[in-house]
């Protein structure tokens, strides 16, 4: 009877430890704040920010040029080599197509002449920094933007993990499960629209590759390691049990068998 009482106490302690461990782990995940610029990552893909007309007749851009540039870089480095290898043609209905980048024409008219010299391909004016050339494009050449069909490439940053690229070298941002789930849904919709599996073997292979490269690791994908070889760009928000919990499981199991054997 005494041994059963000891076993009961051990079980109660075990339950308390399990509860504390799970509470601590879930709190760490649920209380995490979104990564910097997360508002851009989680814009509804159906909204599509392009241009708005101001009262004075000037166009005002509601699309981050920097994040669009990062998204383009990720596409070129971590997706297009595989698309080209498959000799696959991405259609315009895919949001990753160059025609769906409102800044693509301007970006293609940049020339990095020297370390401190950037040149406008439209008017040949030179600038010391790229940001000044960007301002020049906004002020002088915004009329050349194709606002009729183009969409904001920055709106797919959540699926492409742009924050990882922007914050490379800095401390990894914490994971937000709800935001990551939205990004995963956006990512899967991109895979479906850009690489429809019913369009043949190449599209099917690229569809699977895109899911693995950008969308995998469950719905808690937020940031992680770059993977030009297709090993996946994400890091899972850890919801696994701590080692201490596993140690408690082993201890309780051994204690139980010991008590039963002694009985």
TORKOL-4160 file (C-alpha; in steps of 0.2 Angstrom, whole numbers, padded with zeros to 4 digits, m for minus):
263
<pt num="1" X="0000" Y="0000" Z="0000"/>
<pt num="2" X="0014" Y="0012" Z="0004"/>
<pt num="3" X="0022" Y="0008" Z="m0012"/>
<pt num="4" X="0006" Y="0012" Z="m0021"/>
<pt num="5" X="0005" Y="0029" Z="m0012"/>
<pt num="6" X="0023" Y="0033" Z="m0017"/>
<pt num="7" X="0019" Y="0028" Z="m0035"/>
<pt num="8" X="0004" Y="0039" Z="m0035"/>
<pt num="9" X="0014" Y="0054" Z="m0029"/>
<pt num="10" X="0027" Y="0051" Z="m0042"/>
<pt num="11" X="0013" Y="0051" Z="m0055"/>
<pt num="12" X="0006" Y="0068" Z="m0048"/>
<pt num="13" X="0023" Y="0076" Z="m0049"/>
<pt num="14" X="0025" Y="0069" Z="m0067"/>
<pt num="15" X="0009" Y="0077" Z="m0072"/>
<pt num="16" X="0014" Y="0094" Z="m0064"/>
<pt num="17" X="0031" Y="0093" Z="m0073"/>
<pt num="18" X="0022" Y="0089" Z="m0090"/>
<pt num="19" X="0010" Y="0103" Z="m0088"/>
<pt num="20" X="0024" Y="0116" Z="m0083"/>
<pt num="21" X="0034" Y="0110" Z="m0098"/>
<pt num="22" X="0020" Y="0111" Z="m0111"/>
<pt num="23" X="0014" Y="0128" Z="m0104"/>
<pt num="24" X="0032" Y="0135" Z="m0105"/>
<pt num="25" X="0035" Y="0129" Z="m0123"/>
<pt num="26" X="0018" Y="0135" Z="m0129"/>
<pt num="27" X="0020" Y="0152" Z="m0121"/>
<pt num="28" X="0037" Y="0154" Z="m0130"/>
<pt num="29" X="0028" Y="0151" Z="m0147"/>
<pt num="30" X="0012" Y="0160" Z="m0145"/>
<pt num="31" X="0020" Y="0175" Z="m0137"/>
<pt num="32" X="0032" Y="0177" Z="m0151"/>
<pt num="33" X="0030" Y="0193" Z="m0161"/>
<pt num="34" X="0030" Y="0194" Z="m0180"/>
<pt num="35" X="0046" Y="0197" Z="m0189"/>
<pt num="36" X="0051" Y="0215" Z="m0194"/>
<pt num="37" X="0040" Y="0221" Z="m0209"/>
<pt num="38" X="0028" Y="0207" Z="m0206"/>
<pt num="39" X="0013" Y="0218" Z="m0211"/>
<pt num="40" X="0020" Y="0217" Z="m0229"/>
<pt num="41" X="0022" Y="0198" Z="m0227"/>
<pt num="42" X="0004" Y="0195" Z="m0222"/>
<pt num="43" X="m0006" Y="0206" Z="m0235"/>
<pt num="44" X="m0020" Y="0197" Z="m0242"/>
<pt num="45" X="m0015" Y="0190" Z="m0259"/>
<pt num="46" X="m0031" Y="0195" Z="m0267"/>
<pt num="47" X="m0029" Y="0214" Z="m0262"/>
<pt num="48" X="m0014" Y="0217" Z="m0273"/>
<pt num="49" X="m0006" Y="0234" Z="m0270"/>
<pt num="50" X="m0002" Y="0243" Z="m0286"/>
<pt num="51" X="m0005" Y="0262" Z="m0288"/>
<pt num="52" X="m0017" Y="0275" Z="m0281"/>
<pt num="53" X="m0021" Y="0291" Z="m0290"/>
<pt num="54" X="m0019" Y="0307" Z="m0279"/>
<pt num="55" X="m0030" Y="0322" Z="m0281"/>
<pt num="56" X="m0015" Y="0332" Z="m0289"/>
<pt num="57" X="m0014" Y="0319" Z="m0303"/>
<pt num="58" X="0003" Y="0311" Z="m0297"/>
<pt num="59" X="0004" Y="0293" Z="m0294"/>
<pt num="60" X="0008" Y="0287" Z="m0277"/>
<pt num="61" X="0016" Y="0270" Z="m0275"/>
<pt num="62" X="0009" Y="0258" Z="m0262"/>
<pt num="63" X="0022" Y="0244" Z="m0264"/>
<pt num="64" X="0038" Y="0242" Z="m0256"/>
<pt num="65" X="0052" Y="0243" Z="m0269"/>
<pt num="66" X="0065" Y="0236" Z="m0257"/>
<pt num="67" X="0055" Y="0221" Z="m0253"/>
<pt num="68" X="0050" Y="0218" Z="m0271"/>
<pt num="69" X="0068" Y="0219" Z="m0275"/>
<pt num="70" X="0072" Y="0205" Z="m0262"/>
<pt num="71" X="0058" Y="0194" Z="m0268"/>
<pt num="72" X="0064" Y="0196" Z="m0286"/>
<pt num="73" X="0082" Y="0191" Z="m0279"/>
<pt num="74" X="0075" Y="0176" Z="m0270"/>
<pt num="75" X="0065" Y="0170" Z="m0286"/>
<pt num="76" X="0081" Y="0172" Z="m0297"/>
<pt num="77" X="0093" Y="0163" Z="m0285"/>
<pt num="78" X="0082" Y="0149" Z="m0277"/>
<pt num="79" X="0069" Y="0146" Z="m0290"/>
<pt num="80" X="0073" Y="0150" Z="m0308"/>
<pt num="81" X="0088" Y="0139" Z="m0310"/>
<pt num="82" X="0077" Y="0124" Z="m0307"/>
<pt num="83" X="0064" Y="0131" Z="m0319"/>
<pt num="84" X="0076" Y="0134" Z="m0332"/>
<pt num="85" X="0083" Y="0117" Z="m0330"/>
<pt num="86" X="0066" Y="0110" Z="m0333"/>
<pt num="87" X="0064" Y="0121" Z="m0348"/>
<pt num="88" X="0048" Y="0127" Z="m0341"/>
<pt num="89" X="0039" Y="0143" Z="m0346"/>
<pt num="90" X="0030" Y="0152" Z="m0331"/>
<pt num="91" X="0014" Y="0160" Z="m0337"/>
<pt num="92" X="0008" Y="0177" Z="m0333"/>
<pt num="93" X="m0005" Y="0171" Z="m0322"/>
<pt num="94" X="0009" Y="0166" Z="m0310"/>
<pt num="95" X="0012" Y="0181" Z="m0298"/>
<pt num="96" X="0031" Y="0177" Z="m0299"/>
<pt num="97" X="0031" Y="0181" Z="m0317"/>
<pt num="98" X="0042" Y="0197" Z="m0322"/>
<pt num="99" X="0027" Y="0206" Z="m0329"/>
<pt num="100" X="0019" Y="0205" Z="m0312"/>
<pt num="101" X="0033" Y="0215" Z="m0304"/>
<pt num="102" X="0028" Y="0234" Z="m0305"/>
<pt num="103" X="0046" Y="0239" Z="m0303"/>
<pt num="104" X="0054" Y="0227" Z="m0316"/>
<pt num="105" X="0056" Y="0239" Z="m0330"/>
<pt num="106" X="0064" Y="0252" Z="m0319"/>
<pt num="107" X="0075" Y="0239" Z="m0310"/>
<pt num="108" X="0081" Y="0233" Z="m0327"/>
<pt num="109" X="0086" Y="0251" Z="m0331"/>
<pt num="110" X="0099" Y="0252" Z="m0317"/>
<pt num="111" X="0117" Y="0252" Z="m0320"/>
<pt num="112" X="0130" Y="0249" Z="m0306"/>
<pt num="113" X="0144" Y="0258" Z="m0314"/>
<pt num="114" X="0156" Y="0258" Z="m0299"/>
<pt num="115" X="0155" Y="0256" Z="m0280"/>
<pt num="116" X="0149" Y="0273" Z="m0278"/>
<pt num="117" X="0140" Y="0276" Z="m0295"/>
<pt num="118" X="0123" Y="0271" Z="m0300"/>
<pt num="119" X="0116" Y="0276" Z="m0317"/>
<pt num="120" X="0098" Y="0279" Z="m0323"/>
<pt num="121" X="0096" Y="0269" Z="m0339"/>
<pt num="122" X="0082" Y="0281" Z="m0345"/>
<pt num="123" X="0091" Y="0298" Z="m0344"/>
<pt num="124" X="0109" Y="0293" Z="m0340"/>
<pt num="125" X="0109" Y="0303" Z="m0324"/>
<pt num="126" X="0121" Y="0296" Z="m0310"/>
<pt num="127" X="0120" Y="0294" Z="m0292"/>
<pt num="128" X="0131" Y="0290" Z="m0277"/>
<pt num="129" X="0119" Y="0277" Z="m0269"/>
<pt num="130" X="0105" Y="0266" Z="m0276"/>
<pt num="131" X="0092" Y="0273" Z="m0264"/>
<pt num="132" X="0095" Y="0290" Z="m0272"/>
<pt num="133" X="0092" Y="0282" Z="m0289"/>
<pt num="134" X="0076" Y="0274" Z="m0282"/>
<pt num="135" X="0070" Y="0291" Z="m0277"/>
<pt num="136" X="0074" Y="0298" Z="m0294"/>
<pt num="137" X="0064" Y="0284" Z="m0302"/>
<pt num="138" X="0049" Y="0288" Z="m0291"/>
<pt num="139" X="0051" Y="0307" Z="m0294"/>
<pt num="140" X="0055" Y="0307" Z="m0313"/>
<pt num="141" X="0050" Y="0291" Z="m0321"/>
<pt num="142" X="0035" Y="0285" Z="m0311"/>
<pt num="143" X="0025" Y="0288" Z="m0327"/>
<pt num="144" X="0034" Y="0273" Z="m0335"/>
<pt num="145" X="0027" Y="0261" Z="m0322"/>
<pt num="146" X="0015" Y="0248" Z="m0329"/>
<pt num="147" X="0000" Y="0251" Z="m0317"/>
<pt num="148" X="m0013" Y="0243" Z="m0328"/>
<pt num="149" X="m0008" Y="0225" Z="m0325"/>
<pt num="150" X="0007" Y="0224" Z="m0313"/>
<pt num="151" X="0005" Y="0219" Z="m0295"/>
<pt num="152" X="0016" Y="0221" Z="m0280"/>
<pt num="153" X="0029" Y="0208" Z="m0279"/>
<pt num="154" X="0032" Y="0212" Z="m0261"/>
<pt num="155" X="0015" Y="0205" Z="m0257"/>
<pt num="156" X="0022" Y="0187" Z="m0259"/>
<pt num="157" X="0036" Y="0190" Z="m0247"/>
<pt num="158" X="0028" Y="0180" Z="m0234"/>
<pt num="159" X="0029" Y="0165" Z="m0245"/>
<pt num="160" X="0046" Y="0168" Z="m0250"/>
<pt num="161" X="0053" Y="0172" Z="m0233"/>
<pt num="162" X="0060" Y="0190" Z="m0238"/>
<pt num="163" X="0064" Y="0194" Z="m0220"/>
<pt num="164" X="0077" Y="0180" Z="m0219"/>
<pt num="165" X="0086" Y="0189" Z="m0234"/>
<pt num="166" X="0084" Y="0206" Z="m0227"/>
<pt num="167" X="0089" Y="0201" Z="m0209"/>
<pt num="168" X="0103" Y="0190" Z="m0214"/>
<pt num="169" X="0117" Y="0190" Z="m0202"/>
<pt num="170" X="0106" Y="0197" Z="m0188"/>
<pt num="171" X="0097" Y="0187" Z="m0175"/>
<pt num="172" X="0083" Y="0176" Z="m0182"/>
<pt num="173" X="0066" Y="0183" Z="m0179"/>
<pt num="174" X="0054" Y="0174" Z="m0168"/>
<pt num="175" X="0040" Y="0163" Z="m0176"/>
<pt num="176" X="0022" Y="0168" Z="m0176"/>
<pt num="177" X="0012" Y="0152" Z="m0179"/>
<pt num="178" X="m0004" Y="0161" Z="m0186"/>
<pt num="179" X="0006" Y="0172" Z="m0198"/>
<pt num="180" X="0016" Y="0157" Z="m0203"/>
<pt num="181" X="0000" Y="0148" Z="m0207"/>
<pt num="182" X="m0006" Y="0162" Z="m0218"/>
<pt num="183" X="0011" Y="0162" Z="m0227"/>
<pt num="184" X="0010" Y="0144" Z="m0230"/>
<pt num="185" X="m0007" Y="0145" Z="m0238"/>
<pt num="186" X="m0001" Y="0159" Z="m0249"/>
<pt num="187" X="0014" Y="0148" Z="m0253"/>
<pt num="188" X="0004" Y="0134" Z="m0258"/>
<pt num="189" X="m0007" Y="0145" Z="m0269"/>
<pt num="190" X="0008" Y="0151" Z="m0278"/>
<pt num="191" X="0013" Y="0133" Z="m0281"/>
<pt num="192" X="m0004" Y="0129" Z="m0288"/>
<pt num="193" X="m0005" Y="0144" Z="m0300"/>
<pt num="194" X="0013" Y="0144" Z="m0306"/>
<pt num="195" X="0016" Y="0125" Z="m0308"/>
<pt num="196" X="m0001" Y="0117" Z="m0311"/>
<pt num="197" X="0001" Y="0098" Z="m0309"/>
<pt num="198" X="m0010" Y="0095" Z="m0324"/>
<pt num="199" X="0001" Y="0103" Z="m0336"/>
<pt num="200" X="0014" Y="0089" Z="m0337"/>
<pt num="201" X="0028" Y="0081" Z="m0329"/>
<pt num="202" X="0039" Y="0096" Z="m0328"/>
<pt num="203" X="0026" Y="0107" Z="m0320"/>
<pt num="204" X="0022" Y="0093" Z="m0308"/>
<pt num="205" X="0040" Y="0091" Z="m0303"/>
<pt num="206" X="0042" Y="0110" Z="m0301"/>
<pt num="207" X="0026" Y="0110" Z="m0290"/>
<pt num="208" X="0033" Y="0097" Z="m0279"/>
<pt num="209" X="0050" Y="0107" Z="m0278"/>
<pt num="210" X="0042" Y="0123" Z="m0274"/>
<pt num="211" X="0032" Y="0116" Z="m0260"/>
<pt num="212" X="0048" Y="0108" Z="m0253"/>
<pt num="213" X="0059" Y="0124" Z="m0256"/>
<pt num="214" X="0047" Y="0137" Z="m0249"/>
<pt num="215" X="0031" Y="0129" Z="m0241"/>
<pt num="216" X="0037" Y="0114" Z="m0231"/>
<pt num="217" X="0040" Y="0111" Z="m0212"/>
<pt num="218" X="0021" Y="0112" Z="m0208"/>
<pt num="219" X="0011" Y="0128" Z="m0204"/>
<pt num="220" X="0024" Y="0136" Z="m0192"/>
<pt num="221" X="0036" Y="0141" Z="m0206"/>
<pt num="222" X="0044" Y="0158" Z="m0204"/>
<pt num="223" X="0062" Y="0160" Z="m0206"/>
<pt num="224" X="0077" Y="0148" Z="m0208"/>
<pt num="225" X="0092" Y="0144" Z="m0219"/>
<pt num="226" X="0094" Y="0148" Z="m0237"/>
<pt num="227" X="0094" Y="0133" Z="m0248"/>
<pt num="228" X="0099" Y="0135" Z="m0266"/>
<pt num="229" X="0100" Y="0117" Z="m0268"/>
<pt num="230" X="0081" Y="0115" Z="m0264"/>
<pt num="231" X="0083" Y="0108" Z="m0246"/>
<pt num="232" X="0070" Y="0120" Z="m0240"/>
<pt num="233" X="0071" Y="0138" Z="m0234"/>
<pt num="234" X="0061" Y="0137" Z="m0218"/>
<pt num="235" X="0064" Y="0134" Z="m0200"/>
<pt num="236" X="0050" Y="0126" Z="m0189"/>
<pt num="237" X="0044" Y="0135" Z="m0174"/>
<pt num="238" X="0049" Y="0122" Z="m0161"/>
<pt num="239" X="0034" Y="0114" Z="m0152"/>
<pt num="240" X="0044" Y="0098" Z="m0147"/>
<pt num="241" X="0045" Y="0093" Z="m0129"/>
<pt num="242" X="0061" Y="0099" Z="m0120"/>
<pt num="243" X="0074" Y="0086" Z="m0115"/>
<pt num="244" X="0069" Y="0087" Z="m0097"/>
<pt num="245" X="0052" Y="0081" Z="m0101"/>
<pt num="246" X="0059" Y="0066" Z="m0110"/>
<pt num="247" X="0070" Y="0063" Z="m0094"/>
<pt num="248" X="0054" Y="0063" Z="m0084"/>
<pt num="249" X="0046" Y="0050" Z="m0095"/>
<pt num="250" X="0060" Y="0038" Z="m0093"/>
<pt num="251" X="0061" Y="0041" Z="m0074"/>
<pt num="252" X="0042" Y="0038" Z="m0072"/>
<pt num="253" X="0043" Y="0022" Z="m0083"/>
<pt num="254" X="0057" Y="0015" Z="m0074"/>
<pt num="255" X="0050" Y="0019" Z="m0057"/>
<pt num="256" X="0033" Y="0011" Z="m0061"/>
<pt num="257" X="0041" Y="m0005" Z="m0067"/>
<pt num="258" X="0052" Y="m0006" Z="m0051"/>
<pt num="259" X="0037" Y="m0004" Z="m0040"/>
<pt num="260" X="0027" Y="m0017" Z="m0049"/>
<pt num="261" X="0042" Y="m0029" Z="m0048"/>
<pt num="262" X="0044" Y="m0026" Z="m0030"/>
<pt num="263" X="0026" Y="m0029" Z="m0027"/>
